[in-house]
Amino acid sequence: MLVARVSRPGALRAVSVSRAYSSAPPRLVGRPTGVAVPPRPLTSALVGFLGGAALAAATGLYWIRHEYTQASTSVMQSSERLTDMANHVTQYLDRIAELEQRVRRIEKQQITRDEVTHAWDSHRKLYSDMFEESHELKERLWQLEHTIFATRTRTEPVAWDLVPARPPPLPPVRLL
């Protein structure tokens, strides 16, 4: 184990070195006096920092662009679905308006129960009147036929009446 005490800044001095039971060679802590440490180049650290920052920025930009593309695609799909739904709603509203117009037309043509009973009564009266008139006409015709045929006498056929046509006689047939 090595113990060192610093008396002034920048210089290390070995005060006491004691070894514990170890087989390793003794290690000295610090540098020997008068040895200068070469300065590390600042450019490699700066280039490394800038390279890392540029790589991180490029990766971040890639992911931001990727998420933007996904979000804009999602917004476009949502917009298309919204326009489709708006078109469907418009079609439903048009159908509802058409049905309302048809209902209004039907309501204008609709008749009440009193009108139906009145039409039925007038139809029944018309039918019964037609039946009575038809019956009266048949009865009058029957009376006319009866008077004509009851008073008729048999006479010779009239000259202008057509004579029934008789077929010509067949020629004699010879039997074998």
N, CA, C and O atoms as a DFTB+ gen file, in Angstrom:
704 C
 N C O
     1  1       0.836      -1.152       0.000
     2  2       0.000       0.000       0.000
     3  2       0.891       1.227       0.000
     4  3       1.910       1.293       0.686
     5  1       0.477       2.169      -0.775
     6  2       1.299       3.345      -0.977
     7  2       0.580       4.550      -0.433
     8  3      -0.601       4.748      -0.716
     9  1       1.247       5.330       0.315
    10  2       0.634       6.530       0.881
    11  2       1.475       7.705       0.431
    12  3       2.702       7.670       0.521
    13  1       0.829       8.732      -0.047
    14  2       1.547       9.913      -0.518
    15  2       0.933      11.141       0.097
    16  3      -0.280      11.205       0.298
    17  1       1.754      12.103       0.394
    18  2       1.267      13.331       0.983
    19  2       1.690      14.462       0.062
    20  3       2.829      14.508      -0.403
    21  1       0.759      15.374      -0.196
    22  2       1.054      16.470      -1.112
    23  2       1.415      17.682      -0.266
    24  3       0.630      18.118       0.576
    25  1       2.604      18.222      -0.495
    26  2       3.008      19.385       0.272
    27  2       2.709      20.662      -0.482
    28  3       2.350      21.658       0.147
    29  1       2.831      20.681      -1.710
    30  2       2.466      21.861      -2.483
    31  2       1.762      21.402      -3.763
    32  3       2.000      20.287      -4.228
    33  1       0.934      22.210      -4.312
    34  2       0.173      21.781      -5.484
    35  2       1.104      21.594      -6.659
    36  3       2.056      22.348      -6.857
    37  1       0.804      20.565      -7.436
    38  2       1.577      20.294      -8.640
    39  2       2.755      19.386      -8.410
    40  3       3.327      18.901      -9.385
    41  1       3.151      19.126      -7.194
    42  2       4.302      18.273      -6.966
    43  2       3.920      17.165      -6.030
    44  3       3.289      17.401      -5.000
    45  1       4.292      15.972      -6.374
    46  2       4.015      14.814      -5.546
    47  2       5.344      14.283      -5.015
    48  3       6.357      14.259      -5.715
    49  1       5.304      13.891      -3.844
    50  2       6.535      13.407      -3.253
    51  2       6.221      12.159      -2.463
    52  3       5.227      12.108      -1.738
    53  1       7.029      11.194      -2.594
    54  2       6.796       9.950      -1.885
    55  2       7.260      10.116      -0.461
    56  3       8.432      10.407      -0.221
    57  1       6.387       9.942       0.465
    58  2       6.723      10.131       1.864
    59  2       7.092       8.794       2.479
    60  3       8.202       8.580       2.966
    61  1       6.133       7.926       2.436
    62  2       6.473       6.630       2.988
    63  2       5.810       5.568       2.149
    64  3       4.673       5.721       1.704
    65  1       6.480       4.577       1.956
    66  2       5.957       3.462       1.170
    67  2       6.030       2.246       2.060
    68  3       7.093       1.883       2.562
    69  1       4.921       1.642       2.242
    70  2       4.928       0.422       3.028
    71  2       4.271      -0.663       2.203
    72  3       3.296      -0.418       1.492
    73  1       4.789      -1.806       2.300
    74  2       4.263      -2.923       1.533
    75  2       3.516      -3.845       2.433
    76  3       3.966      -4.212       3.518
    77  1       2.373      -4.207       1.957
    78  2       1.671      -5.279       2.649
    79  2       2.213      -6.570       2.059
    80  3       2.966      -6.562       1.085
    81  1       1.843      -7.601       2.626
    82  2       2.377      -8.856       2.152
    83  2       1.828      -9.146       0.777
    84  3       0.693      -9.599       0.633
    85  1       2.624      -8.887      -0.220
    86  2       2.185      -9.077      -1.588
    87  2       3.379      -9.467      -2.422
    88  3       4.520      -9.121      -2.114
    89  1       3.090     -10.206      -3.500
    90  2       4.179     -10.621      -4.365
    91  2       4.366      -9.666      -5.527
    92  3       5.310      -9.815      -6.303
    93  1       3.473      -8.678      -5.661
    94  2       3.575      -7.735      -6.767
    95  2       4.677      -6.735      -6.472
    96  3       4.939      -6.410      -5.314
    97  1       5.314      -6.254      -7.514
    98  2       6.340      -5.255      -7.290
    99  2       5.725      -3.960      -6.759
   100  3       4.555      -3.686      -7.029
   101  1       6.455      -3.189      -6.039
   102  2       5.888      -1.972      -5.468
   103  2       5.518      -0.968      -6.557
   104  3       6.241      -0.805      -7.540
   105  1       4.377      -0.295      -6.366
   106  2       3.920       0.715      -7.331
   107  2       4.076       2.082      -6.699
   108  3       3.771       2.303      -5.527
   109  1       4.535       2.929      -7.475
   110  2       4.678       4.299      -6.997
   111  2       3.505       5.110      -7.496
   112  3       3.104       5.005      -8.655
   113  1       2.970       5.902      -6.627
   114  2       1.856       6.744      -7.021
   115  2       2.444       8.088      -7.362
   116  3       3.274       8.642      -6.641
   117  1       1.981       8.599      -8.499
   118  2       2.461       9.900      -8.886
   119  2       3.580       9.786      -9.901
   120  3       3.961       8.701     -10.340
   121  1       4.089      10.958     -10.252
   122  2       5.159      10.994     -11.225
   123  2       6.441      11.437     -10.526
   124  3       6.461      12.149      -9.521
   125  1       7.454      10.971     -11.122
   126  2       8.697      11.462     -10.542
   127  2       8.830      12.966     -10.753
   128  3       8.247      13.515     -11.688
   129  1       9.551      13.599      -9.939
   130  2       9.683      15.043      -9.992
   131  2      10.434      15.436     -11.242
   132  3      11.452      14.841     -11.597
   133  1       9.896      16.474     -11.917
   134  2      10.553      17.005     -13.095
   135  2      10.080      16.405     -14.393
   136  3      10.551      16.823     -15.451
   137  1       9.158      15.430     -14.372
   138  2       8.668      14.839     -15.631
   139  2       7.444      15.631     -16.054
   140  3       6.501      15.766     -15.274
   141  1       7.438      16.151     -17.258
   142  2       6.318      16.954     -17.761
   143  2       5.308      16.054     -18.483
   144  3       5.684      15.130     -19.205
   145  1       4.059      16.334     -18.280
   146  2       2.984      15.562     -18.933
   147  2       2.702      16.220     -20.270
   148  3       2.478      17.429     -20.325
   149  1       2.708      15.449     -21.351
   150  2       2.414      16.077     -22.649
   151  2       0.921      16.478     -22.717
   152  3       0.052      15.706     -22.311
   153  1       0.646      17.637     -23.211
   154  2      -0.762      18.069     -23.278
   155  2      -1.550      17.254     -24.316
   156  3      -1.032      16.925     -25.383
   157  1      -2.808      16.935     -23.984
   158  2      -3.663      16.179     -24.921
   159  2      -4.166      17.149     -25.974
   160  3      -4.452      18.310     -25.680
   161  1      -4.267      16.681     -27.157
   162  2      -4.741      17.598     -28.206
   163  2      -6.238      17.888     -28.044
   164  3      -7.044      16.973     -27.878
   165  1      -6.585      19.145     -28.092
   166  2      -7.972      19.579     -27.933
   167  2      -8.775      19.294     -29.192
   168  3      -9.992      19.126     -29.119
   169  1      -8.132      19.238     -30.318
   170  2      -8.855      19.070     -31.582
   171  2      -9.541      17.714     -31.663
   172  3     -10.672      17.643     -32.144
   173  1      -8.913      16.651     -31.220
   174  2      -9.543      15.328     -31.322
   175  2     -10.760      15.250     -30.411
   176  3     -11.760      14.631     -30.778
   177  1     -10.700      15.858     -29.242
   178  2     -11.858      15.850     -28.348
   179  2     -13.000      16.675     -28.944
   180  3     -14.163      16.276     -28.888
   181  1     -12.653      17.820     -29.510
   182  2     -13.678      18.668     -30.109
   183  2     -14.300      17.994     -31.325
   184  3     -15.516      18.036     -31.509
   185  1     -13.467      17.376     -32.150
   186  2     -13.988      16.667     -33.327
   187  2     -14.872      15.509     -32.886
   188  3     -15.924      15.280     -33.483
   189  1     -14.473      14.783     -31.866
   190  2     -15.291      13.682     -31.352
   191  2     -16.625      14.178     -30.824
   192  3     -17.672      13.585     -31.081
   193  1     -16.568      15.296     -30.069
   194  2     -17.818      15.855     -29.535
   195  2     -18.741      16.302     -30.663
   196  3     -19.933      15.995     -30.663
   197  1     -18.172      17.036     -31.629
   198  2     -18.992      17.516     -32.743
   199  2     -19.525      16.355     -33.584
   200  3     -20.673      16.390     -34.029
   201  1     -18.708      15.335     -33.804
   202  2     -19.170      14.154     -34.553
   203  2     -20.305      13.450     -33.833
   204  3     -21.293      13.061     -34.456
   205  1     -20.169      13.284     -32.522
   206  2     -21.233      12.643     -31.743
   207  2     -22.506      13.464     -31.747
   208  3     -23.609      12.932     -31.873
   209  1     -22.333      14.799     -31.604
   210  2     -23.512      15.668     -31.625
   211  2     -24.192      15.618     -32.989
   212  3     -25.420      15.594     -33.069
   213  1     -23.403      15.602     -34.063
   214  2     -23.976      15.535     -35.410
   215  2     -24.690      14.208     -35.625
   216  3     -25.770      14.171     -36.215
   217  1     -24.093      13.117     -35.150
   218  2     -24.733      11.803     -35.282
   219  2     -26.031      11.758     -34.482
   220  3     -27.036      11.234     -34.963
   221  1     -26.018      12.300     -33.273
   222  2     -27.238      12.329     -32.456
   223  2     -28.302      13.204     -33.118
   224  3     -29.481      12.852     -33.120
   225  1     -27.890      14.344     -33.679
   226  2     -28.844      15.228     -34.348
   227  2     -29.435      14.556     -35.584
   228  3     -30.634      14.666     -35.837
   229  1     -28.591      13.856     -36.359
   230  2     -29.084      13.172     -37.557
   231  2     -30.061      12.064     -37.184
   232  3     -31.097      11.898     -37.828
   233  1     -29.727      11.307     -36.140
   234  2     -30.635      10.245     -35.689
   235  2     -31.950      10.844     -35.199
   236  3     -33.027      10.349     -35.532
   237  1     -31.858      11.906     -34.412
   238  2     -33.077      12.573     -33.933
   239  2     -33.905      13.121     -35.083
   240  3     -35.130      13.004     -35.082
   241  1     -33.228      13.729     -36.078
   242  2     -33.939      14.260     -37.231
   243  2     -34.630      13.141     -38.009
   244  3     -35.763      13.306     -38.463
   245  1     -33.949      11.999     -38.164
   246  2     -34.548      10.862     -38.870
   247  2     -35.813      10.402     -38.152
   248  3     -36.843      10.183     -38.790
   249  1     -35.744      10.256     -36.839
   250  2     -36.909       9.767     -36.095
   251  2     -38.031      10.797     -36.065
   252  3     -39.210      10.444     -36.111
   253  1     -37.661      12.066     -35.986
   254  2     -38.697      13.105     -36.030
   255  2     -39.392      13.092     -37.388
   256  3     -40.616      13.203     -37.465
   257  1     -38.605      12.956     -38.467
   258  2     -39.205      12.904     -39.807
   259  2     -40.064      11.661     -39.964
   260  3     -41.141      11.723     -40.557
   261  1     -39.602      10.541     -39.441
   262  2     -40.376       9.298     -39.510
   263  2     -41.709       9.451     -38.769
   264  3     -42.759       9.067     -39.286
   265  1     -41.662      10.006     -37.570
   266  2     -42.898      10.213     -36.808
   267  2     -43.801      11.234     -37.496
   268  3     -45.023      11.090     -37.468
   269  1     -43.219      12.263     -38.111
   270  2     -44.017      13.249     -38.841
   271  2     -44.724      12.593     -40.026
   272  3     -45.898      12.860     -40.285
   273  1     -43.995      11.732     -40.741
   274  2     -44.597      11.036     -41.884
   275  2     -45.752      10.156     -41.425
   276  3     -46.818      10.154     -42.040
   277  1     -45.540       9.410     -40.346
   278  2     -46.615       8.559     -39.831
   279  2     -47.807       9.400     -39.379
   280  3     -48.955       9.049     -39.650
   281  1     -47.538      10.492     -38.701
   282  2     -48.627      11.344     -38.209
   283  2     -49.392      11.977     -39.368
   284  3     -50.620      12.043     -39.338
   285  1     -48.667      12.444     -40.394
   286  2     -49.361      13.067     -41.527
   287  2     -50.173      12.029     -42.298
   288  3     -51.265      12.337     -42.776
   289  1     -49.660      10.805     -42.426
   290  2     -50.426       9.734     -43.071
   291  2     -51.679       9.423     -42.271
   292  3     -52.758       9.236     -42.833
   293  1     -51.527       9.369     -40.965
   294  2     -52.684       9.107     -40.100
   295  2     -53.719      10.219     -40.212
   296  3     -54.920       9.951     -40.245
   297  1     -53.259      11.463     -40.269
   298  2     -54.184      12.594     -40.408
   299  2     -54.899      12.534     -41.756
   300  3     -56.096      12.810     -41.831
   301  1     -54.182      12.177     -42.820
   302  2     -54.809      12.073     -44.141
   303  2     -55.871      10.976     -44.156
   304  3     -56.959      11.173     -44.697
   305  1     -55.559       9.817     -43.563
   306  2     -56.537       8.732     -43.507
   307  2     -57.750       9.144     -42.685
   308  3     -58.885       8.845     -43.054
   309  1     -57.515       9.823     -41.582
   310  2     -58.635      10.294     -40.763
   311  2     -59.477      11.299     -41.537
   312  3     -60.705      11.282     -41.452
   313  1     -58.818      12.172     -42.290
   314  2     -59.539      13.154     -43.094
   315  2     -60.385      12.466     -44.162
   316  3     -61.533      12.848     -44.389
   317  1     -59.817      11.444     -44.821
   318  2     -60.579      10.709     -45.836
   319  2     -61.771       9.994     -45.210
   320  3     -62.869      10.005     -45.765
   321  1     -61.551       9.369     -44.046
   322  2     -62.670       8.702     -43.369
   323  2     -63.736       9.713     -42.975
   324  3     -64.931       9.429     -43.063
   325  1     -63.306      10.885     -42.543
   326  2     -64.262      11.920     -42.149
   327  2     -65.083      12.392     -43.349
   328  3     -66.293      12.585     -43.236
   329  1     -64.424      12.579     -44.503
   330  2     -65.181      12.984     -45.696
   331  2     -66.134      11.879     -46.133
   332  3     -67.254      12.166     -46.557
   333  1     -65.706      10.606     -46.038
   334  2     -66.614       9.499     -46.365
   335  2     -67.829       9.507     -45.446
   336  3     -68.960       9.342     -45.903
   337  1     -67.596       9.697     -44.164
   338  2     -68.711       9.720     -43.216
   339  2     -69.626      10.918     -43.492
   340  3     -70.847      10.809     -43.379
   341  1     -69.036      12.050     -43.851
   342  2     -69.858      13.222     -44.177
   343  2     -70.714      12.944     -45.411
   344  3     -71.879      13.337     -45.464
   345  1     -70.131      12.260     -46.407
   346  2     -70.910      11.898     -47.597
   347  2     -72.044      10.949     -47.239
   348  3     -73.159      11.092     -47.740
   349  1     -71.762       9.973     -46.368
   350  2     -72.813       9.043     -45.942
   351  2     -73.923       9.790     -45.208
   352  3     -75.105       9.526     -45.430
   353  1     -73.547      10.711     -44.345
   354  2     -74.558      11.481     -43.609
   355  2     -75.393      12.312     -44.586
   356  3     -76.609      12.418     -44.427
   357  1     -74.744      12.900     -45.596
   358  2     -75.470      13.677     -46.601
   359  2     -76.453      12.795     -47.361
   360  3     -77.587      13.198     -47.617
   361  1     -76.010      11.576     -47.724
   362  2     -76.915      10.654     -48.422
   363  2     -78.096      10.280     -47.540
   364  3     -79.232      10.228     -48.012
   365  1     -77.836      10.018     -46.260
   366  2     -78.935       9.685     -45.352
   367  2     -79.907      10.860     -45.220
   368  3     -81.122      10.664     -45.196
   369  1     -79.372      12.075     -45.136
   370  2     -80.245      13.245     -45.035
   371  2     -81.084      13.415     -46.299
   372  3     -82.260      13.770     -46.222
   373  1     -80.477      13.160     -47.472
   374  2     -81.240      13.231     -48.718
   375  2     -82.359      12.194     -48.735
   376  3     -83.482      12.489     -49.144
   377  1     -82.041      10.969     -48.285
   378  2     -83.066       9.927     -48.245
   379  2     -84.182      10.291     -47.274
   380  3     -85.356      10.046     -47.550
   381  1     -83.814      10.878     -46.136
   382  2     -84.826      11.287     -45.154
   383  2     -85.716      12.380     -45.746
   384  3     -86.934      12.354     -45.568
   385  1     -85.109      13.342     -46.453
   386  2     -85.902      14.415     -47.069
   387  2     -86.852      13.840     -48.120
   388  3     -88.008      14.255     -48.208
   389  1     -86.365      12.888     -48.914
   390  2     -87.219      12.259     -49.927
   391  2     -88.381      11.510     -49.275
   392  3     -89.517      11.587     -49.744
   393  1     -88.092      10.788     -48.197
   394  2     -89.159      10.074     -47.500
   395  2     -90.176      11.040     -46.893
   396  3     -91.376      10.769     -46.908
   397  1     -89.701      12.157     -46.363
   398  2     -90.623      13.149     -45.812
   399  2     -91.526      13.720     -46.901
   400  3     -92.713      13.945     -46.663
   401  1     -90.977      13.958     -48.097
   402  2     -91.801      14.442     -49.197
   403  2     -92.847      13.401     -49.590
   404  3     -94.002      13.742     -49.846
   405  1     -92.441      12.134     -49.637
   406  2     -93.397      11.077     -49.974
   407  2     -94.488      10.978     -48.923
   408  3     -95.654      10.769     -49.257
   409  1     -94.122      11.126     -47.655
   410  2     -95.124      11.076     -46.578
   411  2     -96.096      12.244     -46.719
   412  3     -97.301      12.069     -46.538
   413  1     -95.582      13.441     -47.044
   414  2     -96.465      14.594     -47.229
   415  2     -97.431      14.361     -48.390
   416  3     -98.615      14.682     -48.289
   417  1     -96.915      13.788     -49.521
   418  2     -97.795      13.495     -50.657
   419  2     -98.861      12.479     -50.274
   420  3    -100.020      12.615     -50.665
   421  1     -98.474      11.467     -49.514
   422  2     -99.436      10.449     -49.087
   423  2    -100.464      11.054     -48.141
   424  3    -101.647      10.726     -48.224
   425  1    -100.027      11.933     -47.244
   426  2    -100.964      12.577     -46.326
   427  2    -101.967      13.445     -47.080
   428  3    -103.125      13.554     -46.676
   429  1    -101.519      14.072     -48.189
   430  2    -102.449      14.868     -48.984
   431  2    -103.483      13.970     -49.664
   432  3    -104.637      14.368     -49.825
   433  1    -103.080      12.769     -50.062
   434  2    -103.987      11.850     -50.740
   435  2    -104.787      11.002     -49.762
   436  3    -105.694      10.279     -50.175
   437  1    -104.484      11.073     -48.536
   438  2    -105.137      10.246     -47.529
   439  2    -106.581      10.698     -47.328
   440  3    -106.877      11.892     -47.336
   441  1    -107.478       9.720     -47.146
   442  2    -108.882      10.041     -46.917
   443  2    -109.270       9.560     -45.529
   444  3    -108.609       8.709     -44.935
   445  1    -110.368      10.133     -45.026
   446  2    -110.798       9.784     -43.672
   447  2    -111.787       8.622     -43.725
   448  3    -112.223       8.214     -44.802
   449  1    -112.131       8.106     -42.575
   450  2    -113.069       6.989     -42.474
   451  2    -114.464       7.406     -42.951
   452  3    -115.170       6.621     -43.582
   453  1    -114.851       8.642     -42.645
   454  2    -116.156       9.133     -43.101
   455  2    -116.231       9.172     -44.623
   456  3    -117.249       8.816     -45.216
   457  1    -115.130       9.611     -45.252
   458  2    -115.111       9.641     -46.714
   459  2    -115.216       8.239     -47.291
   460  3    -115.880       8.038     -48.307
   461  1    -114.567       7.263     -46.655
   462  2    -114.637       5.879     -47.127
   463  2    -116.061       5.351     -46.992
   464  3    -116.577       4.732     -47.922
   465  1    -116.702       5.584     -45.854
   466  2    -118.078       5.093     -45.678
   467  2    -119.020       5.794     -46.650
   468  3    -119.938       5.166     -47.177
   469  1    -118.807       7.090     -46.897
   470  2    -119.643       7.809     -47.859
   471  2    -119.460       7.218     -49.263
   472  3    -120.441       7.004     -49.976
   473  1    -118.201       6.951     -49.663
   474  2    -117.943       6.358     -50.980
   475  2    -118.555       4.962     -51.063
   476  3    -119.104       4.595     -52.102
   477  1    -118.472       4.190     -50.006
   478  2    -119.040       2.842     -50.001
   479  2    -120.562       2.901     -50.125
   480  3    -121.160       2.116     -50.861
   481  1    -121.180       3.825     -49.410
   482  2    -122.639       3.971     -49.500
   483  2    -123.064       4.385     -50.902
   484  3    -124.025       3.842     -51.445
   485  1    -122.351       5.348     -51.494
   486  2    -122.715       5.784     -52.851
   487  2    -122.496       4.652     -53.855
   488  3    -123.282       4.497     -54.790
   489  1    -121.445       3.867     -53.674
   490  2    -121.190       2.721     -54.560
   491  2    -122.312       1.694     -54.425
   492  3    -122.803       1.170     -55.426
   493  1    -122.710       1.412     -53.209
   494  2    -123.773       0.437     -52.982
   495  2    -125.095       0.924     -53.582
   496  3    -125.841       0.138     -54.165
   497  1    -125.381       2.218     -53.438
   498  2    -126.607       2.780     -54.007
   499  2    -126.563       2.708     -55.526
   500  3    -127.555       2.352     -56.163
   501  1    -125.407       3.047     -56.114
   502  2    -125.265       2.974     -57.564
   503  2    -125.457       1.541     -58.052
   504  3    -126.133       1.318     -59.057
   505  1    -124.875       0.575     -57.360
   506  2    -125.001      -0.831     -57.746
   507  2    -126.457      -1.284     -57.664
   508  3    -126.948      -1.953     -58.573
   509  1    -127.148      -0.927     -56.588
   510  2    -128.551      -1.337     -56.453
   511  2    -129.414      -0.658     -57.518
   512  3    -130.327      -1.286     -58.055
   513  1    -129.142       0.622     -57.835
   514  2    -129.898       1.300     -58.891
   515  2    -129.668       0.633     -60.238
   516  3    -130.612       0.439     -61.004
   517  1    -128.409       0.276     -60.535
   518  2    -128.116      -0.408     -61.795
   519  2    -128.827      -1.758     -61.852
   520  3    -129.359      -2.133     -62.897
   521  1    -128.839      -2.482     -60.748
   522  2    -129.508      -3.777     -60.722
   523  2    -131.004      -3.608     -60.969
   524  3    -131.597      -4.367     -61.735
   525  1    -131.615      -2.615     -60.323
   526  2    -133.052      -2.381     -60.511
   527  2    -133.357      -1.989     -61.950
   528  3    -134.322      -2.483     -62.534
   529  1    -132.541      -1.099     -62.533
   530  2    -132.776      -0.695     -63.917
   531  2    -132.586      -1.868     -64.862
   532  3    -133.367      -2.046     -65.798
   533  1    -131.560      -2.664     -64.627
   534  2    -131.342      -3.843     -65.462
   535  2    -132.524      -4.794     -65.354
   536  3    -132.979      -5.344     -66.357
   537  1    -133.013      -4.983     -64.157
   538  2    -134.163      -5.862     -63.954
   539  2    -135.402      -5.305     -64.658
   540  3    -136.154      -6.061     -65.272
   541  1    -135.619      -3.990     -64.575
   542  2    -136.757      -3.371     -65.244
   543  2    -136.636      -3.510     -66.757
   544  3    -137.623      -3.789     -67.437
   545  1    -135.402      -3.314     -67.298
   546  2    -135.203      -3.464     -68.742
   547  2    -135.464      -4.897     -69.188
   548  3    -136.101      -5.112     -70.219
   549  1    -134.990      -5.871     -68.438
   550  2    -135.231      -7.269     -68.791
   551  2    -136.724      -7.586     -68.743
   552  3    -137.252      -8.299     -69.597
   553  1    -137.382      -7.048     -67.738
   554  2    -138.821      -7.285     -67.620
   555  2    -139.557      -6.653     -68.798
   556  3    -140.466      -7.275     -69.347
   557  1    -139.196      -5.443     -69.200
   558  2    -139.830      -4.770     -70.338
   559  2    -139.555      -5.533     -71.622
   560  3    -140.455      -5.687     -72.447
   561  1    -138.328      -6.017     -71.810
   562  2    -137.989      -6.799     -72.991
   563  2    -138.793      -8.094     -73.027
   564  3    -139.277      -8.501     -74.083
   565  1    -138.930      -8.727     -71.892
   566  2    -139.698      -9.972     -71.831
   567  2    -141.159      -9.713     -72.211
   568  3    -141.777     -10.508     -72.919
   569  1    -141.700      -8.588     -71.731
   570  2    -143.085      -8.246     -72.081
   571  2    -143.215      -7.981     -73.576
   572  3    -144.183      -8.417     -74.199
   573  1    -142.240      -7.264     -74.163
   574  2    -142.297      -7.006     -75.602
   575  2    -142.199      -8.298     -76.402
   576  3    -142.956      -8.499     -77.352
   577  1    -141.279      -9.169     -76.030
   578  2    -141.157     -10.452     -76.720
   579  2    -142.458     -11.245     -76.598
   580  3    -142.908     -11.868     -77.559
   581  1    -143.041     -11.214     -75.433
   582  2    -144.267     -11.966     -75.207
   583  2    -145.391     -11.438     -76.106
   584  3    -146.115     -12.218     -76.725
   585  1    -145.529     -10.115     -76.171
   586  2    -146.583      -9.571     -77.026
   587  2    -146.307      -9.839     -78.488
   588  3    -147.241     -10.108     -79.243
   589  1    -145.054      -9.774     -78.914
   590  2    -144.735     -10.012     -80.325
   591  2    -145.004     -11.467     -80.678
   592  3    -145.688     -11.748     -81.663
   593  1    -144.480     -12.388     -79.895
   594  2    -144.608     -13.797     -80.252
   595  2    -145.995     -14.350     -79.949
   596  3    -146.408     -15.336     -80.559
   597  1    -146.711     -13.746     -79.034
   598  2    -148.052     -14.242     -78.724
   599  2    -149.048     -13.837     -79.803
   600  3    -149.991     -14.578     -80.083
   601  1    -148.855     -12.689     -80.402
   602  2    -149.800     -12.207     -81.409
   603  2    -149.371     -12.559     -82.809
   604  3    -150.099     -12.219     -83.740
   605  1    -148.309     -13.178     -83.025
   606  2    -147.777     -13.479     -84.346
   607  2    -148.547     -14.618     -84.986
   608  3    -148.937     -15.573     -84.314
   609  1    -148.758     -14.512     -86.260
   610  2    -149.416     -15.587     -87.007
   611  2    -148.443     -16.109     -88.028
   612  3    -147.481     -15.435     -88.397
   613  1    -148.701     -17.319     -88.482
   614  2    -147.806     -17.913     -89.466
   615  2    -148.210     -17.431     -90.844
   616  3    -149.384     -17.449     -91.213
   617  1    -147.220     -17.004     -91.588
   618  2    -147.457     -16.506     -92.939
   619  2    -146.475     -17.160     -93.873
   620  3    -145.560     -17.868     -93.454
   621  1    -146.684     -16.906     -95.158
   622  2    -145.761     -17.408     -96.174
   623  2    -144.444     -16.649     -96.056
   624  3    -144.412     -15.506     -95.600
   625  1    -143.353     -17.302     -96.474
   626  2    -142.085     -16.588     -96.396
   627  2    -142.100     -15.360     -97.296
   628  3    -142.714     -15.356     -98.363
   629  1    -141.448     -14.379     -96.868
   630  2    -141.383     -13.111     -97.574
   631  2    -140.420     -13.255     -98.738
   632  3    -139.494     -14.064     -98.688
   633  1    -140.634     -12.478     -99.777
   634  2    -139.818     -12.583    -100.975
   635  2    -138.376     -12.159    -100.711
   636  3    -137.426     -12.706    -101.272
   637  1    -138.257     -11.205     -99.870
   638  2    -136.891     -10.718     -99.632
   639  2    -136.117     -11.622     -98.692
   640  3    -134.907     -11.462     -98.534
   641  1    -136.819     -12.597     -98.047
   642  2    -136.152     -13.523     -97.144
   643  2    -135.296     -14.479     -97.960
   644  3    -135.713     -14.885     -99.045
   645  1    -134.166     -14.837     -97.500
   646  2    -133.257     -15.735     -98.210
   647  2    -133.788     -17.149     -98.157
   648  3    -134.256     -17.631     -97.126
   649  1    -133.702     -17.791     -99.300
   650  2    -134.114     -19.186     -99.382
   651  2    -132.936     -20.019     -98.923
   652  3    -131.797     -19.779     -99.324
   653  1    -133.213     -20.987     -98.088
   654  2    -132.080     -21.800     -97.675
   655  2    -131.494     -22.545     -98.866
   656  3    -132.220     -23.131     -99.669
   657  1    -130.201     -22.513     -98.965
   658  2    -129.521     -23.153    -100.093
   659  2    -129.519     -24.650     -99.888
   660  3    -129.218     -25.157     -98.807
   661  1    -129.878     -25.368    -101.000
   662  2    -129.855     -26.824    -100.943
   663  2    -128.659     -27.295    -101.748
   664  3    -128.350     -26.732    -102.798
   665  1    -127.991     -28.318    -101.263
   666  2    -126.846     -28.826    -102.031
   667  2    -127.346     -29.509    -103.315
   668  3    -128.442     -30.070    -103.332
   669  1    -126.545     -29.460    -104.384
   670  2    -126.970     -30.114    -105.633
   671  2    -127.036     -31.630    -105.449
   672  3    -126.298     -32.195    -104.643
   673  1    -127.910     -32.273    -106.191
   674  2    -128.004     -33.728    -106.041
   675  2    -126.740     -34.416    -106.534
   676  3    -126.071     -33.929    -107.444
   677  1    -126.425     -35.533    -105.936
   678  2    -125.226     -36.290    -106.302
   679  2    -125.520     -37.134    -107.544
   680  3    -126.642     -37.608    -107.722
   681  1    -124.515     -37.323    -108.401
   682  2    -124.721     -38.172    -109.577
   683  2    -124.893     -39.631    -109.143
   684  3    -124.420     -40.036    -108.081
   685  1    -125.561     -40.390    -109.963
   686  2    -125.730     -41.787    -109.589
   687  2    -124.399     -42.516    -109.537
   688  3    -123.494     -42.236    -110.323
   689  1    -124.293     -43.421    -108.637
   690  2    -123.049     -44.167    -108.431
   691  2    -123.299     -45.599    -108.871
   692  3    -124.336     -46.191    -108.571
   693  1    -122.353     -46.124    -109.568
   694  2    -122.453     -47.484    -110.031
   695  2    -121.712     -48.391    -109.087
   696  3    -120.534     -48.159    -108.819
   697  1    -122.342     -49.388    -108.586
   698  2    -121.720     -50.302    -107.651
   699  2    -121.114     -51.461    -108.400
   700  3    -121.739     -51.933    -109.349
   701  1    -120.036     -51.918    -108.074
   702  2    -119.384     -53.052    -108.712
   703  2    -119.661     -54.319    -107.990
   704  3    -119.184     -55.379    -108.397
